[in-house]
């Protein structure tokens, strides 16, 4: 029973994460994918052909949208 509850809780977490991920723009997803790999903002900008400031904006927006305490709409 305990294992089943843990699995259900994990599934709820995954569904909540997916719901928040869907809210990201395509560009925010692009930036997030490169940041997760470990690229610096400057490297992300070079890779995507955008400025470092723009990367910071997209990264900040993505982080706010993906915040765990945020409830999906």
C-alpha positions in Angstrom: 0.0 0.0 0.0 2.8 2.4 0.9 4.6 1.7 -2.4 1.3 2.3 -4.3 0.8 5.7 -2.5 4.4 6.7 -3.3 3.9 5.8 -7.0 0.6 7.8 -7.2 2.3 10.8 -5.5 5.1 10.6 -8.0 2.7 10.4 -10.9 0.9 13.5 -9.6 4.2 15.3 -9.5 5.0 14.3 -13.1 1.6 15.4 -14.3 1.9 18.8 -12.6 5.4 19.3 -14.1 4.0 18.4 -17.6 1.2 20.9 -17.1 3.7 23.7 -16.3 6.0 22.6 -19.2 3.1 23.0 -21.7 2.8 26.7 -20.7 6.4 27.4 -21.9 6.8 29.1 -25.3 8.9 27.3 -27.9 11.8 29.7 -27.3 11.6 29.2 -23.5 11.8 25.4 -24.1 14.8 25.9 -26.4 16.6 27.9 -23.8 15.7 25.6 -21.0 16.9 22.5 -22.9 20.4 24.1 -23.3 20.5 25.5 -19.8 19.7 22.0 -18.4 22.6 20.5 -20.4 24.9 23.0 -18.7 25.4 25.8 -21.3 26.0 29.3 -20.0 23.7 32.1 -21.0 26.3 33.4 -23.5 26.6 29.9 -25.0 22.8 29.5 -25.2 22.6 32.9 -27.0 25.3 31.9 -29.5 23.6 28.5 -30.1 20.2 30.1 -30.7 21.3 33.3 -32.4 19.9 35.6 -29.7 21.5 38.0 -27.3 22.5 37.0 -23.8 20.0 39.5 -22.3 17.2 37.8 -24.3 18.4 34.4 -23.0 18.2 35.8 -19.4 14.6 37.0 -20.0 13.5 33.6 -21.5 15.3 31.7 -18.8 13.7 33.8 -16.0 10.3 33.4 -17.6 10.8 29.6 -17.9 12.0 29.3 -14.3 8.9 31.2 -13.0 6.5 29.1 -15.0 8.2 25.9 -13.9 8.2 26.8 -10.2 6.9 23.8 -8.2 4.7 25.8 -5.9 2.9 27.3 -8.9 -0.5 25.7 -9.5 -1.4 24.9 -13.1 -4.3 27.0 -14.5 
